[in-house]
Amino acid sequence: METLEKIINVCLRRGIIFPTAEIYGSLSGFYEFGEIGKRIKDKLIKVWKDFFVEENFVEIEGSLILPKEVLDASGHTKSFVDPITKCKKCQTIFRADNLIEEKLSIKVEGKSVEELNKIIKEKNLKCPKCGNELEDVKEFNLMFKTFVGPLAKEEAFLRPETAQNIFISFKRIYKAYRKKLPFAIYQIGYSFRNEISPRQFLIRLRFFTQAEIEMFFNPENENCPIEKYLEVEIPILTREEQRNGRNEIKWFKVKDLLNNLIKSKWQAYFLAKEFLFFTEVLKISKDRLRFRHVLEEETPFYSAGNFDLEYYFEEIGWKEIVGNAYRTDYDLSTHSKHSKEDLSIQEEKKFIPHVVEPSFGIERIILALLFENYKEREWSYFSFPPYLSPYLIAVFPLVKKDEIINKAKEVYEKLKKIFGRDVIFDFSDSIGKLYARADEIGIPFAVTVDYQSLKDDTFTIRYRDTKEQKRASIEEIIKIVENSINVDFKG
Ligand code: AMP
């Protein structure tokens, strides 16, 4: 069985993440997070905030539905499209670019509908399901449309990215929060994309969580504290390597990327910070990460450079987990023009700020964490760092005897006073099965209460990763657990 299948099996069996509307045959591209999955997600967001949010950051929580005007101005109603083709006989719909890449091994990123049609005709590409002819390629807009109000007259859309709320709120936030450049507005929330073929579990969803930071700055005086990251080395897949098909990853010091591959100090700043976050906080191996310098033909016309942070998913391959775009003054300018509100600011002179954006896909990062930490021995377990584990401590009575159960409850209550809802108590099974269940969802510590505990107030603490067991007092246990989560993450 492949690792992805094993991970999905654990997620289903333990109610970590499971398909939406399963009892109705489920809805493709939509997933529900059960308690354990939600805890992992909340902890990931907490460490993300602890690491990335700085003094000059302002958070917003914006509307999931946006009026059409906003998305007309941003270009989404016109350009947020994927090419599709339909089989003339069996009516199956395919994403034309993916189909060509998979069946013909031709790279078609950034190619127009006409060019894709030409390739399909020339290479005589047929429906992979029934072998019949395919219809002409068409553009399909990925936004979910809805209507606002009882007369259903006003067209609106579920937001395809969280960034637009930030641009349309820029002026209000800038004034109300009395900000000076450079400063960032960030948002963590849901985005919706009507993907043509959702697949690979959490990789391509129709509803997912983004954590986006829009850093606003003066391009003539970025005022970016890049000095602290100049010596950080990061892995880059250059455009040159992609063009020559070698795909060799090269390591660059941040100082050597500036004025060379990267046009903004703020973009370099976030690339360095992301690399430190993934390797030092999330403990992802360095050899499964790379920044892909997105080719010119794939880069949006307004961007002065995109770098995708990619993770190597075993069996699946390299996939983007964070998008980095230098959006220049495009968004504020287009919203200025369409809304007729002046979004420029007056500092030494009047200008429209530039924007660098890191955009994190939370579910893809969760899948990377599941892959990275999935381990097998007599039973499977997730070796999450303790601060990302769904619970910290499981308390078990060794045997189901009243005095032992009562003592275990006492221990549970004491630990709960310190670690709150991160402690669980269970005596529903034999101790071996309880350990297996705790390991399976990645609980790093188990505390077992036995007859000796009644005599001397010591307990067995068991470490998930090593299976080592030792006797300790409650005070010692508290210290061990506290030390495992008190990590200084400042990047
Ligand atoms: P983008 O705006 O397309 O650059 O997306 C930013 C980030 O959102 C990506 O790096 C992904 O991690 C995540 N993302 C984009 N599309 C999807 C999707 N369909 N399902 C899950 N995550 C996605």
Residues whose N, C-alpha, C, O or C-beta is under 5 A from the ligand:
A	BS01	AMP	E195 L202 I203 R204 L205 F208 E320 I321 V322 G323 S359 F360 G361 R364
